[in-house]
Amino acid sequence: MPDDTHTLEAEVLEALPNAMFRVRLKSQESKEVIVHTAGKLRRPRNRILLGDNVEVAFSPYDGDLANGRIVKRLE
């Protein structure tokens, strides 16, 4: 993961088709974002369920945090 990306904690609200999820950012309670799973999280053993806390990475070029990718499932 490049150093210029920034990550935020979020909670999974809804599972969407094609390994995409709707999450609510912890730092901005009213902000909901659609994200997809990244890289190794697409393996079958790694399940992301509703209510899970995840770490979401955003590109520095995405100024309004409209979409990102899940890089880690938090415990």
VENKABEL-V258218 format. One line per field, one symbol per residue. ss: DSSP state (~ for helix, > for strand, _ for the rest). psi: psi as a letter, one per 30 degrees, with the letter a starting at -180 (. if undefined). burial: + if it has 16 or more other C-alpha atoms within 10 Angstrom, else -. Layout:
ss=???
psi=???
burial=???
This chain:
ss=_____>>>>>>>>>>>___>>>>>>______>>>>>>_~~~~__________>>>>>>________>>>>>>>__
psi=klfflkklklkkekkllhhllklkkefjefjkkkllkkcffflffjkjlkfkklkkkkkffieghelakkfkkl.
burial=------+-+++++-+-----+++++------+++++++--+------+----++++++--------+++++++--
